[in-house]
Amino acid sequence: MALRATIYPSRMKYISLGSKDKTFSLKEALFKGLAPDGTLFMPERIPTLPQSFIEGFHELTLSQIAFEVLKPFVQNEVPDGVLQRIVEETFSFGIPLVKVEDKIYSLELFHGPTQAFKDVGARFLSRLLGYFNEGEARKLMVLTATSGDTGGAVANGFHKVKGIEVIVLYPNGKVSPYQEYQITSPGENVHAFAVEGSFDDCQRLVKEAFNDQELRKRIFMTSANSINIGRLLPQMIYYFHAVALLRKQGVNDAPVVSVPSGNFGNITAAMLATKMGLPIKRFIAATNANDVVPRFLVSGKYDPHDTIVTIANAMDVGDPSNFPRMYALYNNHLKTLLGSLTSFSVEDDQIRANIQSLYKSTGYLMDPHTSAAFIGLKKEKATDETGFFVSTAHPFKFGEVIDPLIPDGLKGAGYEIDFELPNKKNTSVMKPEYGSLREEIKKLA
């Protein structure tokens, strides 16, 4: 299939979830991170891809698929040549689809530089911001809150990007040693702070900074969390790619997809892909004990709670930022959302037992988040349906969980961890108070 860039009639505009009265350019949405009213940006419209593309995209390369899907969101702001370079640099590693059981596949998103699915979003956003920031006299401050893998991906993706300073906030003592190593080791323009609190405290501090209008008048800053639309959009490509790989294996049915969900950005991107025309039968959002969305689907009441610490720490989110985006895709109508989504929580003991039993029966090893998604797919998928679960991180990032579960631990499974914890740079500890973050921002600006 020849690569043909579809021409869309006009530049995409972006609106806030709180008000549709004012529109913003992509550059404005990326640099602001949050809309002026404190809510999230969304595309003003969801473009529908041509039927010819939907029928034949499996014949394209990964970067060609990415170019075609992302083009309508950046058209007339990012030249085709720049977009092509960005997607080639972003999708420069493999994303295999591995058969685990009959009609069940694993989409492995951990083959990038920090072994987590966040690499794609962070690399795409860093390059977009770098392009738009060329020629700016002032620095751009990038703020990120992480419950684990986002921090490492952002630290790696933005390291040494000219004109950009990065602050990464993570909950002290609540990320794995390897995750902390990835967050803290780059240094230079990447500044890591361990917050005495939960991920929700970290996320709250970032949001307070964006809502601090006096500070924003003085300092040019944005977010690299999935609250930034530039982090969210490229994650759609995972799902086009997975369907393409299924077709190449002769599977043409629309699959059931299970996604481990914390902040709900990844599954929101998947749903956005279906609105563009990608055939997916339905979604399963697997959470850990932080079950605000599963409870909402039952009660219709959105009732966030304090974060519960689990072994699937990247999903330790008590108030998912991307839920309003996901709900907006279904017109904020619960019954409509229930037509496409089921969601339930998985306890730590279930996650451990599944890692152990699946490795024993098949030899396939997975991290705790992936285990939750596999459990979800097994629970919800009918026997005659094809499905895939999203594998979000390499198992060796969670040795402290996995080692006791399998014979001889990760080493026995053939995984060596290529890093030394003594090389971890000293990390500053921050109280969960906005004044502390504000002072650090002012120092670095």
N, C-alpha and C positions, 0 to 999 in steps of 0.2 A: 504493500500500500504506500503510495507516494505521500510525502509530507506536504500538506496544504494548510496554510494558516487561514482559518476562517476570519472573515472581516465582519466585525460587529458594527452596528450603526453609529454608536457614540461611545464616548469615554465612560467607564464605569464610575459611578458616584457612590459614596458611602454615607450612611445615616446612623444615628444613634438609636439604640433600642428604646430610649426614653422619649424621643421626639423625632418625627420624620419631616419636620418643617425646614430644617437646614441640612444641606448636603456638603460633603467634604471630598477632596481629592484623595487618591491613594496615599500620596506623600503626606498630606495632613493627617490622615488616619494612622499611618505608621508612626509619625513623629509624636502625635498626641498620645497614642496608646489607648487611653480612655477618652471617651467623648467628653465635651465640656460639662455635660449634665451628670457625669459620673457613671454613666452606663457604657455598654460595649458598642463598638462599631459593627455594622453588618453591611454587606453590599445592598444597594438600593433595590436591585433586582437579581434574581438568579438566572443566569443565561442558560438556555437549552442548547446542548451540543447537537450538531446535525446528525440525523439518523444514520447517514453513511459512516460517520465517525464511530457511533455507538456499535454499529454492526462490524466494523473492521479494525478497531484500535488494537486488537491483539496482534496485528501484523507489524505494529510499530515498535521501536525501541522504547525503553523506559523514559529517556530524556525527551523523545519525540512526543510521547503521551503527555508528559508534564508540560511541555511547551504549549500543546493544543488546549489542554484543560485550563491552564493558568492565564493564557493570553487575554481572554476577555476581561479579566480582573485588573490587568495592568495596561491594557491597550491605550495608546496615545500618551502614556506617561513614561513607559519604559520601551525603548526601541527593541525591535525583534532581535537584533544581534546581541544586545545586552541580556535580554531574557534568555536567549539560547545559551549564552555563556553561564548565566546564573544557574540554570537548571542542570547543565552538564557538570558544573562544580558541585551542586547540591546532591545530585543522584549519581555519585561517582563510585558507589559501592553496591554490592549485590543485595537483593531483597528476595531471598528464595522462599518458595512455597513447598513445604515438606509434608509428605503424606505420613500421618501418624497411625491412623486406623482406617478402616473402610469408610469412605465418604467423609473423613475428617482430616483436615489439613492445618498446618501451622504456618502462619505468615510471619517469618522471622525478620523483625525490624531492628535487630541488634548488631548488624555487621558494619556499622559506621565507626568513626574514630573513638567514640566514648561508649560503644556497645549498648546503646539505648535508642529507642525510637525518636527521641527528641532531637537527634542529630540533624534530621532533614529540616525540621522547622527552624532550628537555630542557624543552620548554614544558609538557608534561603533568606531568612530575615536579615542576617548580618550583611549579606551581599546586597540586598535591596537598600538597606540603610546606608551602606558604604557608597552605593551609586548616588543616592539622593543627597548625601552629605558632602559630596565632592565640591570643593570651592567654598565651603562654609568657613568663616573666620573663627567661629566659636566651637567649642567641643560639644559633642552630643553625649549626654549622660543616659546610660541604659540601666534600668533597675529590674531586678528579677528576684522573685521568691521561688524557692524550690523545696519540695518534699523529698527530693532524692536525685533523680536523673536529669531534670531540667538544668540544674546548676552546672553539672559537668558539661553538658552539651553547649550551653551558652558560653561557659568559660572557654571551651575549645573553639567554638565558632567565631567568637569575637576577639580572641587573643591577637593582639598586635594590629587590629584594624585601626587605621590611621584616623585620628580625630574623635575617637570614641573611648569613653571611660565606662567601665561596667562595675556595678555593685550587685553581688549575689548574697541574698539572705537565706539562711537555712536553719532549721530548728536544731539547737545544740543537743548533741547526743542522740538524735533521732534519725540519722542517716547512717548507712553502712560505712565501714572504714574505707572501702574502695571508692564509694561515692564522695566521701569527704576529701579523699586524695585528689580526685578529679576536679572538684570544685576549687580547692585551695592551691593546687600546684602551679597553674599557669603564671600567676603574678603579673607584674608589669601593669598593664592597663586593666586588669581584672582584680577586683577587691572583694574578698569573701568575709562575711560576718556571720558568726553563729549567734542566733537569737535565743535568749532564754525563754522559750515558749514553744508553741506548736507552729505547724505550717500556716494555719489560719492567721496566727499573729504576724508571720512574715508577710503574708498576702495583704493583711490589713494595713501594715506599714507602707507597702508599696502604693496601695490605693490612696492612703492619706497624703502621700507625697504628690500624687497626680491631682488631688483635689485641693492642694495648697496653691491657690491662685497667685499669691504674693511671691512664692518661691518660683513658680513657673514663669513669671514675668522676667525673672533674673537668670534662670537656668534652663537650657534647652535639654529636655529629657523625654525619654519614652520607656516602654516596657518591652522585655523579651519573653515575658510569660505568654501563655496562650490567650490571655486577654487581648494581646496584640493580634490584629487580623492577619498580619504578615506571617505569624507563626502558625496560624490555623490553616490557611489556604493550601500550602503545599502538602499537608497531610492527606488531602483528598487523593493524592496520586497513589498512595498505598493500595487503595481499594480498586482503582482502575487496573493497577498492575496485577493484583491478585486475581481478578476476574480474567484478565488476559492470560495469565499462567494456567488457570483452570481450563480455559478454552483450548490452549495448546495441548492439554492432556486429554482433550475430547469431552470435557465436561461443559455443557452449554446451559445447564439449568442455573437460574439465579440462586446464589448461595445464601444460607443463613450465616450471619457474622456475629461473633462474640468478641467483645472488646473489654479488657480490664479498665475500669473507669474510676478516676479520682476527681480530677477537675473537669472531666467530661469534654475536653477539647478534641481528643482523637475521635470519639464517636460522633461528635458534632460535625467534624470534617467528613466523616463517612456518610452521614445523612445529607450533607450539602452535596456530596458527589451524586447521590441518588436523585436529588432535585435537578441536577444537570442532565440526568438521563441514564446513569449507571444502573444496570439491573442487579439489585440486591433484594432478596425476598423479605427479610426482616432482621432486626437487630436485637442483640442481648447485651445489656450493660451489666457486667459482673463487678460488684463492689466488695470491699471487705466489710468490717464491722461499721464503717462510716456509711450508713444506709439511708441518707436523706432522700435520695431519688427513689429507691424501691418503696419506701414508705409513702412518698408522694403519689406514686402510681396507684397505690391502694386507697389512700385516704383523700387525695386531691388537695391536701394541705402541705405546703412547703415549709418544713419545720427543721431548720439547721440546728445542729448541736455542737458542743465542744468536740474537738478532734479526739478520736480514740487511736492510740498507738497500736500498730499491728506489725506483723512480719512482712507485709506487703506495703512498705512505707510510702511508696510513691502515690498510693491511693489513700493516704491518711489525710483526707480533706472533709471537713465537716460542713462546708458551705461552698459547693462547686461553682466557680465563677462562670463557667461556660453553660451552665444549665439554662439561663435566660435565652442564650442564642439557640440552643437546641429546641427549646419550647417555642420560640418565635418561628422556627422553620415549619411548625405544625399549627401556626396561627394561634398560639397560646390556648389550644383547645385540648383538654385531657383525652377525650375520647378519640380524637384524631391521632394523637401521639400513641395511644395504646394500640392503634392499628399497626404500628411499625415497631414498637419497642416493648420488650419485657426486661425487668431488672430485679435482681435479688442479691443479697449479701452472702458472702462465704466466710466462715470462721477460720481462724488460724489452724486449728486442728484438721479441718477438712483440706486446707491447702497443703499442709505437710503430708497427710496421708495420701493425697493424690500424686504429689511429686514422687513419693516412695513407690507407690503401686504401679504407676505408669512406667517408671524407669525399670522396675523389675520385669514388667510384662513386655515392654517394647524396646527398652534401651534408650528411649527419648527422655532427655533431661530438660527441665524447665525451671525458670525462676518463680518466686511466689506469685507475682502478678499474673504471669502467663497461666499458672496453675488455676487461678480463680476463673480465668476466661475459659479454660478447657472444661472445668466443672460446669460452667454455665451452658456451654454448647452441648455437652452430653445430657444435661438435664432437659434442655428445651428443644433439641433437634429431633424431628421424626426420623424413623429408620430409613425412609426412602429419600430423605433430603440430603443434599451435599452442604457441608458447612466448613468454615475455617475460623480458627481463633487467632487472635493477634498476640504474638509473642513480643513483648515490649523491651526486654532486657536480657542480656547474657546471664546464664545461671552463675558464672563464676563471680559476679558482683555480689552474690548473696551466700558466700561460703559459710558464714556463721549459722545460716538457716539450713543449708543443704548438707553440709558435712556429716551431721549426725544421722541423716536419713538414708544414705546409700553406702554400700560397702567401700571402705577406704576413702570415702568422701570425694571431693572434686578431683583430687589427685588420682584416685583410682579410676575415675571416669575419663581420665586423659586431659583434664583441664589444668593448666599451669597459670598462675596469676603473675603477670610480669610487671610487678611494681614493688617498691620498698616503702613501707609506711614511714620510716624515718625521714624520707625525702619530703614529706608533707610540710608545707610551710606553716608557720605560726598563724593562727587564726585569731582575729579580734572577736571578743564576745560582747554582744550588745543586749541591753535590756529591751523588752518589748514595748518601748515608749517612742512615739514618733519624734520627740525632740532629739533623741540620740541619732536617729537616721538623718534627720534634717541637718545636723551639724556635720556629719560625714559627707553628705552631698555637697555642702557649701565648701568644705575643705578641698574636695577633688575637682570642683568645677573650674 
